[in-house]
Amino acid sequence: MNLRRFPAALGAVLITPGAAMREVEARESGGFWMLVAWSLVAAVTLRFANLADAVVGFEAGGGLRVLSVLVGELTQAIPAALASALAIVVLAGAKRDPAIDLELGCAAAIPFLFTRALFRTGVILMGREPSLRGVQGSYLVAGLWTAAVTVIAIGVARRRPQPRVTDASNGEQRARHARQTKVAGWLALGVLLVGLGGSALWTIRNSSSLGPVARGGAAPDFTLPRIDGTAGTLSLSAYRGQVVVLDFWATWCPPCLAALPMMHQLSGELASRGVTFVGVNSEGAQNSRDDVAAFLRQHGAPYPVVFDDGTANELYRIKVLPTVVIVGKDGVVERVFMGSAGKSTLVSAINTALSR
């Protein structure tokens, strides 16, 4: 799709869906790229704060998070488009053409994405989490609108073949229609721009909380209960003079569990050199403290493990599990690794911390 036509094509789907579906049918294209273009723009505008957070933590592994934010916007677009396309293929009967029906389905999903974008922009501007009923309501409206456009697309598909000329009106009517759809398209894009403005303002106001805890800064102290079979609590400050490896993990996190054998091995190999490993269990509401304790009894806990009620995760601004934080002997954050890190990478960072 020509990017200059994007606003007009977008507006047509929103205010004259019948004409828009006939246009996609006649061109045999346009729906897919409209969906992708909207999703990418929405990812940058409505997820601006997430992107900024990932960029700030780029060195610690935020590169993959940048990609995940961009791709994440498609997680809403793809199911809506596929559901519409499937309905069109099935109900088009003998006139079905899967390739074109997919294009129609992608175009029919645009109202769903626009409604959700409108809702999310409102949430950004209000600055507070929406109620469950509000979220459900936004999905209901979005789904009904897309279902209505899908019905129109089914009608277009069932009338194949049809003339390539999509509008038999006179030139003045065509010009007026073009102006209306372009205005509608720019208004829809304006919703994203408003969302971008709100996200950017939030990012500026909360810039100090973006990314993981800063490398070179003092490691925040915490005191949390141990759940490794040893009674009492553990304070990070008690290990001043040693290099401490904090492993933020959870039992529901497959990469965390995959890394545990390596962490257990390294803790044994490096203990004599003044390196202490501390597991910070970050279950959240997924599992209870007793469930985690039972997991550790079954799988072993060769180093201290504490149960975090959210305190340490908030102090260290943990966004991804696993996250490994290496704290130097002087209590300063040496390195932060978001996501899985290889053994050689961790050993190299630990050796650097030991040498200071």
PyMOL commands that set and color helices and strands:
alter all, ss='L'
color gray80, all
select helices_A, chain A and resi 3-15+17-27+31-46+48-56+58-60+62-72+74-91+93-95+98-108+110-126+132-158+171-205+207-209+236-239+254-273+289-299+311-315+343-354
alter helices_A, ss='H'
color red, helices_A
select strands_A, chain A and resi 223-225+233-235+243-249+275-281+305-307+323-327+333-338
alter strands_A, ss='S'
color yellow, strands_A
deselect
rebuild
show_as cartoon
